Structure formats: C-alpha cells, structure tokens
Amino acid sequence: MEKNAASRELIMLRTMRSPVSRWRLVAGVVLASLVGIPVSLGAHDMWLEPTTFTPEAGRIIAVRLRVGQDMLGDPLPRDSGLIDQFVVIDASGTRPVVGRDRADPAGLLQVPKPDLAIVGYSSHPSPIVLEAEKFNEYLTEEGLEPIAALRAQRKQTNAPAREAFARCAKSLIVSGTPTQQQKDRVLGFTLELVAERNPYLMHPSDELPVRLLYKGQPLAGALVVAMNRLNHMAKIKVRTDATGHARLRLNQRGMWLVKAVHMVPAPPGLDADWASYWASLTFMLGDAVSGSATR
C-alpha cells in the first residue's frame, strides 16, 4: 500500500476549488517527484467501509471513505466541497449521511428498521496530471484499451495526460433477516454498479450478477473486478456483455469490493484531456446467513 494515499488524494482533489488550481496542481506534481511521492493518485480505488455491514435496527453506524489499492487503504476525511451526493436509501426513503467536515469517519447514519440499506457517495470531478508511462500502465491495469488506442491514434502515447476523475461508490448493509425482496437500487451516479442479487443470501461459490450503468445506460465491454479482503490478490475479472451485465463467482466469505472504471474524452468546460469515473460496491458475503463477525 502506498502510505498516506488518502491525504495526498485529498490535497489533489481540493486543487480544483482554487482559482489558481492549475499552477498549484503542476507545482504539486513537481514537488511530489522531488520528494519521491508517487503521483499516480488517480489510479487508486476508493470505497465505502461501514463499521459493520449487519447493524441492529436503530443503531447508529459510521461510514469511512477509504482510498488505496488491493483493499489496503487510508481513511479519506469528509470534505463537503467535494461531495456531490452522500446518501443512504432504504424502506424509510432517502436521507443524507451526516458528518463533520474534515472528520474520519466521514459520515454517520442510523438504520431505523430491518432492511437492506444502500449507502452511496459520489464526488465532483477532480484534476490530476500523470506522466505518460504511469498513465499507460494505469490504462492497461484498468482495462481501458480503447483509450490507449485513441491516444495512439492522436499520437499522444508518450505525452503526459491531464485527467479529471470522479468517484461513484456504494455499499450494501443489512439489518435483520435478509430476504429475496430486498434489492440494490440505482442511485443515478454517472457510473454505477448495481447488484442484481442480495449478497446476504449468497454462499461461497455462488454467482453475483451485477449491472454496470454509464449515465443510466448499460455499459458494454467494461472490465469489472472483484476482490476479497482476505485474499485480495486473487482478483476475479469479467467484462460486461452487450447489456452491461457481468457474473462474478465469489468464492469465499468476508468483505468484497467490486469495481469498474470508465474513461471518455473530457467534455467541453472540463480542464482536462480525459474524464474518468470510478465505481465501487462493497458488501459482506454470507455474513447475515452465518452470523459471523464483520471483521
């Protein structure tokens, strides 16, 4: 794990709010190179991690934002200026996840009654500049070959890349006995993973069908990766089909992170070459069935 990834990302994210963001961003990249800090921050995963995935009804739980790689991450403190949405949805409706600025955990929520609750966090786009080698490696790792091909077509393969990245993270928690009627929901994030089966009714080696949506429409050909905290190097990788679906055979209990990245040429008005969207989904496989601890 790269140390202090969250604090470095938070500094990078805040640069977009400043009227002199561009020169500060460049200065930050130069400084990072001088002191030996990796600057490929855009290639970090970001996910939601509640204090428990199976709270009792009426309990207040905390939600951490974590940023890192291979499910090894640092807490990312709350920054209200970066938040697009931070909500929880259950049978009681939709309500904000409350919290104190600069605090970790980033949010608190109450589960009022037994149900499957969907916690969602989306961020505003934030800038980063990556050197060519780092950017090309990241495109390969995240399955973004069409962008690599487009860069080659534009003769940009050996050029640095200006990217604006946004986070689209979700977590599923359950209170009480899980049921077939409990469903994940579409929150309307730019890039969104939607579980089409209640993971709290699954057993190891069952398949989890997921759907990947980009601006509300199925996204075909995208790489979806699933990893378990207990064995994060044994990644499960599947491409979505023409309808945006992928099936993941999850082979052990414990906390799972499912992720996908989508990148497009930056739209007008965004001071970048590329816009990327990072979707993640976390849950605990089999926890409610087995009654085991969340950790």
Long-range contacts (C-beta under 8 A, 24 or more apart in sequence): 1-68, 1-69, 1-70, 1-72, 1-73, 1-74, 2-38, 2-44, 2-68, 2-69, 3-74, 4-74, 5-41, 5-44, 5-67, 5-68, 5-69, 5-73, 5-74, 6-65, 6-66, 6-67, 6-68, 6-73, 6-74, 6-75, 6-76, 6-77, 7-74, 8-32, 8-37, 8-41, 9-41, 9-44, 9-46, 9-67, 9-76, 10-76, 10-77, 10-79, 12-41, 12-126, 12-127, 12-128, 13-79, 13-82, 13-123, 13-126, 14-79, 14-81, 14-82, 15-126, 15-127, 16-124, 16-125, 16-126, 16-127, 16-164, 17-81, 21-127, 22-127, 22-271, 25-127, 25-128, 25-129, 26-129, 29-129, 39-128, 39-129, 39-130, 39-131, 39-134, 40-130, 40-134, 40-135, 40-137, 40-138, 41-128, 42-128, 42-130, 42-138, 42-163, 42-165, 42-276, 43-69, 43-134, 43-138, 43-141, 43-142, 44-68, 44-69, 44-73, 45-69, 45-71, 45-73, 45-257, 45-259, 45-278, 45-280, 46-73, 46-76, 46-167, 46-169, 46-278, 46-280, 47-71, 47-73, 47-169, 47-171, 47-257, 47-259, 47-280, 47-282, 48-119, 48-121, 48-169, 48-170, 48-171, 48-280, 48-282, 49-171, 49-255, 49-282, 50-119, 50-171, 50-173, 51-105, 51-294, 52-173, 52-294, 53-171, 53-172, 53-173, 53-174, 53-255, 53-283, 53-284, 53-287, 53-294, 54-173, 54-174, 54-175, 54-200, 54-284, 54-287, 54-288, 54-294, 55-111, 55-173, 55-175, 56-111, 56-175, 57-111, 57-112, 57-113, 57-114, 57-175, 57-176, 58-110, 58-111, 58-112, 58-113, 59-110, 59-111, 59-175, 60-108, 60-109, 60-110, 61-108, 61-109, 61-110, 61-111, 61-173, 62-105, 62-107, 62-108, 63-97, 63-105, 63-106, 63-107, 63-108, 63-109, 63-119, 63-171, 64-104, 64-105, 64-106, 65-104, 65-106, 65-121, 65-169, 70-227, 70-232, 70-233, 71-227, 71-228, 71-229, 71-232, 71-255, 71-257, 72-232, 75-104, 75-105, 75-106, 76-104, 76-106, 77-102, 77-103, 77-104, 77-106, 78-102, 78-103, 78-104, 78-106, 78-107, 82-123, 82-124, 82-126, 83-121, 83-122, 83-123, 83-124, 84-122, 84-123, 84-124, 84-166, 85-120, 85-121, 85-122, 85-187, 85-189, 86-120, 86-121, 86-122, 87-119, 87-120, 87-187, 88-117, 88-118, 88-119, 88-120, 89-117, 89-118, 89-120, 89-185, 89-187, 90-115, 90-116, 90-117, 90-118, 91-115, 97-121, 111-173, 111-175, 113-175, 113-176, 114-175, 114-176, 114-177, 115-174, 115-175, 115-176, 115-182, 116-172, 116-173, 116-174, 116-178, 116-182, 116-183, 116-184, 116-198, 116-200, 117-172, 117-173, 117-174, 117-175, 118-170, 118-171, 118-172, 118-184, 118-185, 118-187, 119-170, 119-171, 119-172, 119-173, 120-169, 120-170, 120-187, 120-189, 121-167, 121-168, 121-169, 121-170, 122-166, 122-167, 122-168, 122-169, 122-187, 122-189, 122-190, 123-166, 123-167, 124-166, 125-164, 125-165, 125-166, 125-270, 125-272, 125-275, 126-164, 126-165, 126-166, 127-162, 127-163, 127-164, 127-271, 127-272, 128-162, 128-163, 128-164, 128-165, 129-160, 129-161, 129-162, 129-163, 130-160, 130-161, 130-163, 131-160, 132-157, 132-158, 132-159, 132-160, 132-161, 135-160, 135-161, 135-163, 139-263, 142-223, 142-261, 143-222, 143-223, 143-237, 143-239, 143-261, 144-223, 144-261, 144-263, 147-263, 147-274, 150-265, 156-273, 161-273, 161-274, 162-266, 162-271, 162-272, 162-273, 162-274, 163-263, 163-272, 163-273, 163-274, 163-275, 163-276, 164-266, 164-270, 164-271, 164-272, 164-274, 164-275, 164-276, 165-275, 165-276, 165-277, 165-278, 166-190, 166-275, 166-276, 166-277, 166-278, 167-278, 167-280, 168-192, 168-277, 168-278, 168-279, 168-280, 169-278, 169-279, 169-280, 169-281, 169-282, 170-279, 170-280, 170-281, 170-282, 171-281, 171-282, 171-283, 172-199, 172-200, 172-281, 172-282, 172-283, 173-283, 174-198, 174-200, 174-288, 177-288, 178-288, 178-289, 186-213, 186-216, 188-216, 189-279, 190-214, 190-215, 190-277, 191-219, 191-260, 191-261, 191-262, 191-277, 191-278, 191-279, 192-279, 193-224, 193-258, 193-259, 193-260, 193-279, 193-280, 193-281, 195-258, 195-281, 195-283, 196-245, 199-250, 199-256, 199-283, 199-284, 199-285, 199-286, 200-283, 200-284, 200-286, 200-287, 200-288, 200-289, 201-289, 202-250, 202-285, 202-286, 202-289, 203-286, 203-289, 204-250, 204-251, 204-252, 204-253, 204-285, 204-286, 205-249, 205-250, 205-251, 206-249, 206-250, 207-247, 207-248, 207-249, 207-250, 208-247, 208-248, 208-249, 208-250, 208-258, 209-245, 209-246, 209-247, 209-248, 210-245, 210-246, 210-247, 210-248, 210-258, 210-281, 211-243, 211-244, 211-245, 211-246, 212-240, 212-244, 212-245, 212-246, 212-260, 212-279, 213-244, 214-262, 214-277, 217-244, 218-242, 218-243, 218-244, 218-245, 219-244, 219-260, 219-262, 220-244, 222-260, 222-261, 222-262, 223-260, 223-261, 224-248, 224-258, 224-259, 224-260, 225-258, 225-259, 225-260, 226-250, 226-256, 226-257, 226-258, 226-259, 227-256, 227-257, 228-252, 228-254, 228-255, 228-256, 228-285, 229-254, 229-255, 229-256, 229-257, 230-254, 230-255, 250-285, 252-285, 253-284, 253-285, 253-286, 253-287, 253-290, 253-292, 254-284, 254-285, 255-282, 255-283, 255-284, 255-285, 255-294, 256-282, 256-283, 256-284, 256-285, 257-281, 257-282, 258-282
